[in-house]
Amino acid sequence: MKYVIVIEDGASDYPIEEIDGKTPLKVAEKPALDRIAREGRTGLIQNVPESLPPGSDVANMSIFGYDPLLYYTGRGPLEAASMGVETKDGDVVFRCNTITERDGLMASSNAGHISSEEAAELMEYLNEYFNDKYPGFKGKFYPGVSYRHLFVYNDKENAEKLAKLDMVPPHDFVGETIADKIEFDSFADEVKSIMLESKEALENHPVNLKRIEEGKEPSNMVWFWGQGTMPAMPSMKEVYGLKGAVITGVDLIKGLGVCSGCTNLDVPGATAFFDTDYNAKGEYAIDALKDNDIVFVHIEAPDEAGHAKNLEEKVRGIENIDKHILAPLLEALPEYGDFKIAVLPDHPTPIDVGTHTRDMVPIAIYSTVDEPDDVQVYDEDSVKEGSLGELTGCNLLKLLLE
Ligand SMILES: [Zn+2]
């Protein structure tokens, strides 16, 4: 038996006035997905536990078959996994933004979209600066892309407490005061002082002096958030007996691939945006089934369209997935014998809201061995009549394996 899970990130929506109260899923031309619903089973699925934020990391962890309440520790650790950062016992991994501080305010949460090259120089300099000043310094900066970096801090004694510290994402308070966002308990004093002291280290760095001269935002401070200890996830092979592969353009999902012991497949042209190469993703998915029992295909475009409140792009994203990924899969899968294919969003990203919500999402599963239900098309409402009823995200793989 082969398994395919296609994740249309953020695809489900609320009724939109502009299209007579319909949703993008209702107006999009998607014959392959409708066929999966018509010849398969349908229902609703909740990928986000009530106590956690409706992030793609949490929701996709559910879809990968891991209960986020047991395994989710933060986005920093997942990004570290995708970047191949080695960690050890007592490490806490923070997301580290290069930011612009001005007059005590968060002036820019991304330092004017600083280039990766400039930021790498600054991260390197911070490692030198803190190591020179504090011999035995327990932290290390890892440069990533543009303003997105990591800071790994080793503190065995306080790791669990630091992992739970309420650190505010910098994009959530642009233009607001910084000082009251870092009023932590004393166990976090050192982490706090590293953030504050980064200002001193970076302010007059040649990279920043040059940026100011060019009229750009300087990256004169770092901001830590999204931290956690590395999740102790058993491999998909151990839990489900499945050898898995993952296709995605998004680092967090790649991190889930690493943490679950799946293979991340590099697909040329796979971006995490509207312009992703849908065809290539479809072809790689089909090919990956030769060597794997299960393939996860994640497409970010509908979510990006939701964030951009771009209805046209959202509909187009759903149609592109249908034409270039689902249709070829349906055609190729019978060659592998018995198979099951599940299609679902991780969470809704409604056009009118412009960000993730925590509602249940529609799911359709076609299999060569199960009886279909009576649902004829795939959308937020019709699947409510489906035979799957209401599912919990992290039980999906168990259900597929039944
Ligand atoms: Zn998502």
Boltz pocket constraint, residues with backbone or C-beta under 6 A from the ligand:
constraints:
  - pocket:
      binder: B
      contacts: [[A, 9], [A, 10], [A, 55], [A, 56], [A, 57], [A, 59], [A, 303], [A, 346], [A, 347]]
      max_distance: 6.0
